[in-house]
Amino acid sequence: MAQLIVRDLDDDIVRRLKERAGRHGRSAEAEHREILRQALRGSHAGRTFKALLLQMPNVGTDADFARPRGRARRVRL
């Protein structure tokens, strides 16, 4: 596996990374890896569109999401 060294970080950033790592029960290094993994792969990597849709809350009625009629916008070509 490759190694990555990050230099010249503000003390505040390092402190916040360590706090975040503690909240998640892992080391600062493991937290750093997870942050990079999520940022570069996307937090929804490997999940299907169907799975994402099923996670949406079932609220409102179809009428709540209907597009208003007569409010068309002008389009310049």
Secondary structure, DSSP 4 states (H G I P E B T S, - for coil): -------S--HHHHHHHHHHHHHTTS-HHHHHHHHHHHHHH-TTTT--HHHHHHHS---S-GGGGPPPTT-PPP---
